[in-house]
Amino acid sequence: MHIRNVYRDGIDFTQLSTAYLPLRKYLIETSKSHKTIDFKDQAAQRCLTEALLHRDFNLKIRLPPDRLCPPVPNRLNYVLWLQDIMSASRYLEEHDHDLKSIIHGIDIGTGASAIFPLLACTLEKSWKFMVSEIDPYSFENASHNISANKLDDRIQIVRSNATSPVLLPLYIDEDRRFDFSMCNPPFYSSLQDVAQSAEAKENGPNAVCTGSEVEMITSGGESAFVGKMVIESLSIRERCRWYTSMLGKLSSAVEVIDILKSNSIDNYLLTEFVQGQTRRWAVGWSYTDIRLPDSISRILNSNQTISKCLPAHNTIQQPVLSVSKKSLYETVSSVLSSISHIQFYDDPHRRDTSDMEIDTEPRGGVGFLVFAQEDTWSRSARRRQKRLLGDSAGPNLDVVSSVPAASGERVPCSRFACSIHIRESVVKKGGFLHGNAVTKRDSPAIPTSQSFTVEFTWRQGHDRGLFNSFCSHVSGKVQ
């Protein structure tokens, strides 16, 4: 479950029923100190969703008994992941832009509850949505929920039909740009598929399924539905910064990623949402040159099946021993200054350089933002530059030192950008470990080596080779 998910430590049903009295009649006592609900009771499920949205988000919604009842913790995971994507996508912009600018999102098939835009607009006051819905009854109910929560000015709902493009909002106004799209597509390909899925669960489903056919079934299943999104996005491209969708089966995620790869889309994301025994996946892709860190783009501790599907690393970590963070910072700065024709800045996201001997932000670190137009650091690049300038110019002419950019200077357009962060780490390397300082018993009071990690994160560019080459060069010089 996402680290910011308020349900990460579970739900206290007794406390929740105090905040939302209608839930009390559905409580079941499992022990003297623990209560829950019957998740196979449709009415209890709907009441739980209403209670969580009421208490934690001040949302009042109407949930029809014959439509999907969305589990709030799971849906919240998706919204929080999108928050991460939007924040990381604006990482470079934060150096120069107003962070309060509006984020425009799309929800494909918002459903009767319209839970995604309602949650997102509650969490983010600067977000606006255009959402689509094909089912007349769900369209009417979603419209009601949007109005009931006074969000008509931020959530626009449009009616789709069987012949509409999947990404309908992007076709309505072809001059309009969006920051992301989201979707929870129909899960199954047929009623038989629904029945087989229920039979495959050894002890039966843990919760009752309340969805209608139009919400649960689509020709070809969810992977075919998202596959259509991929094909449509090929012509729309950068008008939507990030296309995303949730998926109910790992096999569907594998199929969608195969479609992305077959269309030469290498800038993609794969994550998973876990709620109790329920596991969902989400994919995302972009035609822009914005790259996201591994913490957002890749599943950690993945199994063999998932590992084959994961995108290449955008975050590379290099362990380094140094006397202090300040010393290592100065070393990295010196290495960057020696590389010709790059620009680098103190990273505005990590401004703890004033007193680096005392680590006031142990999980943060200090660092830089680096921008380059081309490879000027590799041996072959330096040789090429020397040939162009002529050997008679002298042995050092290929090294035109870079200097740190002035504070507040505008971020340049570049083919490549990355952040470098210096973080403390814990390592056992002989002797005793005190914090992260390696010492030996009865050793004299001399400076001790500490273990750090120099973390490179690709932030912008299409050329992965450029990123890998830069990381290799700087790592080699720092060690």
N, C-alpha and C positions, 0 to 999 in steps of 0.2 A: 504494500500500500504506500502511496506517495507520502513523503516525509511531512508534508504540510496538511495532510488529510486529518481533519479533526476527529475522525473515527478510527484512527490508527490503533488506539488502545482499547477498542471495543465500545459498545453502547451500554450504558447503565439504564435498563428499561424502567426501573423504579423511578429514577430521577426524571427520565423523559416523560413518564406518565403524569408526573407532578406538573410539568410544564405544559402538557397537552392532555387534558383530562379524558377525552374520548378514547385514548389508548388503554385506559385502565381495565376495561371490560375484556380485553384480549390477552391480558397478562397470564402467564402460566408459571407456577412456582416449581422450579427444578430442584431447589435446595432451600434451606432456611434463609440464605443470604443472596440468592440469585433468582431472577425472574427473566422470562423471555416471552416470545409469542410463538404460535404455531405457523411456521412459514408456508405450510400447505393450505392455510386458510386465506383465501383471496381478500376477504374484508380486512383481516388482520394486517396483511401486507400493505394494503392501500393506506390503512390508518397509520402504520409505521412511517411510510413515506411522507404522509401529510404532517406527522408529528415532527420529523426531523427538519423538514423544510420550514415549518412554522417556528420551531425553537431556535434553530441555528442560522437561518437566513431570512427570517421574517417574511416568508413567502406563503401565500395562501393559494392553493391550487385545487382544481376539481379533477378527480381521477375517475373516468368512466369504468364500470365493472367489466366491460368487454374489450378493453384496450390494455396495452402493456402498462404494468405498474413498475416504473423505473426504480431500481435500488439506488438510493442516494449516494452511499459511499463509493460505489463503482463509477457512477456518472461524475462524481466530484473528482475522482482520479484523472479522468480524461480532461476536464477543464483545467486542473492544476498543471497537467503536462503541457497544455496549450499556453498557459501563463509562462511556463519555462521557455517554450519555443519563442514566444513573442519577446521576452526579455533578452534571450541570447541573440535573437535576430537583430536587435537594436543595440547590441554591445558596442559596436563602433560608433553608432549614431549618438550614443550617450556622451561622447566626447564633445559633441557640437550641437546637439539638437534638444528640443523641448520634450521631456519625457511625458508630458501630459497630452501629447497629440493623440487623436482618436485612433483606435484600432477597429477595423471593419472586418467582421466575421460572417461566415455563411454556415448555416446548419441545414444539411440535406435530409429531408424527411424528419421534421422536428417532432412529429408524433402528437398525440392528444395532450400530453402534459407540457410540451415545450420546455422540458427541464433544462436542456443544455443552455439555451440563451438566457433563461431565467437565473440559473446559477451564475453564469458568467457575468451577466450585467449587475448582479448583486455584489460579486467579488470585485469587479473592475468597473468603476464609474465612467471610465473613458472608452468603454467598448460599446459598439453598436452592431446590430445583426440584420441580415436579410435571410429569412428562413423559408423553406418550401415544404409543402405537404400535399400529397396526392389524394388522401382519403377525405371525403367531404365532412364526415362526422368528426374526425380528428382535427381537421382544419378549423371547424367551428369551436371545438373545445379548447384548442390551443389559443385561438383568438381571444376567447373568454379569459383564459389564465393570464395572458399578456396584459389585457385591459384591467383585470382585477388587481394586478400588482403595479398599475400605473406606469407601464413600460412601453406604451404605444409609440412614444417618440423615439425609442431606441431599438425597438424590435419590429421590423416590417415583415409580415407574412404574405407569401404569394402562393397561389394555387397552381399545382402542376397537374399533368395528366399522363396517360400511358405513352403518348408520343413525344412528351417533353424531354429535352436533354436532362441527364442526371444533374449536371451542374447548372440548372436553370438560372439562378440569380446572375451568373456571369454572362448569360445571353440576353438578359433583359435590357441592360445598359452596357453596351460594349466599350464605353469610355471609362467606366467605373473600375477602380482597382480595389482588391480586398487583401487583407493580411493573412487570412487563413480560411480554410473550409473544414468542416467537421461532419461526421456522419456515423450513424449506427445503423447499418444496412439490414434488410431482412436476412435472417439467419439461415433459413433452409431453402432447398430447391423444390420441395414438394411435401404434401401431407405424409407420404410414405417416409420421407427423410425425417420428419418430425417424430414419427412413431419409432423408427429405428434408433434415433438418438436417445429416446426415453428408455428403450429396451437395453441399450448398451450400458446404461448406468447400473452397476451391480446391485445397489440397494434402492434403486429408484431415485427420482430427482429429489433434491433437498428442499425445493420450493416449487409451488404450483406455478405453471405458466399461464398468464392471463391474456396473452396477445391475440389479436385477430389475424386472419389469414393474410390480409394486406400488409400487416406489420411484420409477419414472420416468414413469408414465402415469396421468393422471386425466382424467375427462370435462371437456372444455372447456379443458384445459391449466392452467398455473399461475395465470394471471390469473383464471380462473373459481374456482379453489380459494381464492385470497386474497380474491376478491370475496365468497365465502360468509362468510369471516371478518369482513369489513366489515359485512355484513348482520347477522350474529349479534351483533357488538359494539354495534349500535345499541340493543339492549335491555339489554345488560350495562353499557355505558358506563363510569363511573368505577371500577368494581370492579377493572378493570385499568388502571393508569396509562398505559402505553404498549403499543400493539399494533404488532408489527413482523413483517416477513417478507422473506426474501431472494428475489430473482427472477433468472432466467437470461437473460431477454430484455428489452431496452429497451422493446420494444413492449408487453410485459406490464406494465412499470412505468407506461407511459402509460395503459393501460387501467384499472389499479387506481386511479390518481390521478383519472381521470374518474369512477370509481364514488364515490370519496371526495367529490369536488366535487358530484356529483349528489345526495349526501345531506347537503350543507351542512356538511361537515367541513373546516374551513379550517386547523386546527392539525395539520399533517402534516409529514413529513420525507421527503427523498429523498437518498440517498447512493449511492456506487458503491465496489466493492471490486475492486482490480486486482492480479492475480498473473501476471506475465509477459505473455503474449498473451491471457490469460483475463480477462474483465471481467464482473462481476456487479453487480446493483443491489439496493438494499434500500429499502423504504418503511416508514414508521411513522406512527401517528396517535394522537391523544389527545382525550378529551372534557373533560379538566381545563383549568384556566386557566394551567397552567405552559407557558411559552414557552422555547424553546431557541435558543442563538446560531446564527448562520449557519454557523459552522465545523462544526456538527453537523447542521443541518437542510437544508443546501443543498450541491450539488456545485459546487466552484469550477472556473473555466475550462470551463464547460459549452458544448456545441455548441447549435445553434439548436433542435434537437428537444428536448433536455433542458431548455433555458431556458424553453420554454413550459410545462413541467410543474412547475417549481420553485415552492415556496411563497414568499410575500412575505417580504421581508427582516425579520428580527428584530434585525439589527445595522446601525446607521447610523453612519458615520464622518464627522467634520467636521474638515478641516485648519485649524489655527490657528497663527499666529506669536506667540511670546511670549518675553520675556527669559529666563525659566527655568520649569522645571516647578513650582517652588514658587509663583511669581507666578501662573501659570495656575490652579493648584489654588485659590489664594485668590480668584481672579476667579470661578471656577465656584461656589465656596462662597458667595460674596457674592450671586451670581445666585439660587442656590437659597434663600438666606435671605430674599430679597425676594418669593418666591412664597408666597401665603397658603395656609394649611391643608394643607401637605405635611409629611412627616417625612423626614429624610435622615440617614444614618449614614456614618461612614467605613467603607468596604467592608472587612470583616475578611479578605477574600481577598487584599488588596493593602496590607499594612501596612508600607510603606517611606516613610512621611511624616516620619520623624524627621530625616532628612538628605537632603532632596530635591535639594540642589545637586550632590550626588555620586550619580549614578544607579547604584545597586548592583543593580538589576533592570531592565535596559534593555528587555526584552520584556514586562515586567509592567506597571508603572505604578502610579499612585495613583488613588484614586477614591472613589465614593460609592454607597450604595444609597438609592434614593428610593421613597417610598410615597405614594400619593394616593387619595382616595375619589372625586374628581371633577375636572373641568377648572376650575382657578381662575386659570390663567395667561394664557389667550387674551384678546384685547381684548374679544371679545363676552362672555366669562365675567365679566370685571371690570366691564363696563358693567351686566350683569345683576345682579351683586352690589350695585353702587352703587344701582341702582333699588330693590332690595329693602330696602336700609338707609335710603334716603331721601337726597336731595341735601343736605338741611340738615345732615347729619352731617359735611360737610366733604369736601374733595377727596381725602383720603388714607385714608378709612375703608375703601375697597375693598382696601387692602393691609394684611393682618394678617401681619406677617413670621413666617416659619418659623424655627425654631432647630434646630441639630444635635441629634439624639437622644443621650441619655446612653449611654455604653458599657455593654453588657450589657442594655440595655432591650429588652423583648420586642418582636419584630417585629409590627406591627399587622396586622389583617385589612384588606385593601385591594382596590379594584377594579383597581388598576394599580401595578406595581412595575417598576423598571428599574435597571440598574447603569450608572454612568458611569466610564469609565477614561480617564486622561490618559497617552498613550503618546508616546514620542519617535519621530520619523520622519525620513527623509532627503529633502531637497528641494534642487534646484539652482535658485537664483534670483539670477543675477548673481554676479560675483566668484568666490571660491573656496570650496569646501566642506571644512570641517575637522570631522570627526564629523558633527554635525547643526547646527553653528553657521555661519551665513552671514556671511562677512567679505569685505572688499575689500583689495586689495593696498595696502600702505603706509598703511592707515587707522589713525587714532589709537586708543589703548586705551580704547574706549567699549563699553558693554554691547551685545552683538550679539543679533539676533533668532534664535531657534531655531524649528524646525518641529516641531509636535506634532500629534497627532490626538486629538480628543475623541471617544471611542467610546461610543455609547449601545447598550445591549443590553436588549431587552424581556425581562423575567423572569416577569411574571405579568399576566394580564388577558385579557378577551375582546374588548375594544374597541380595534382597531388604530388607529383615528382618534385616540384619546387618546394613544397612544404617539407617533405621528407629529407631533401637535400639540405635545407636550411637547418633543420633540427640536428642532423648528423654533424654538420660543420660546427655549430655552436657547442654541442655536447662534447665534441672532441677537443675543442679549445678550453672548455671550462674544467674538464677533469684533470 
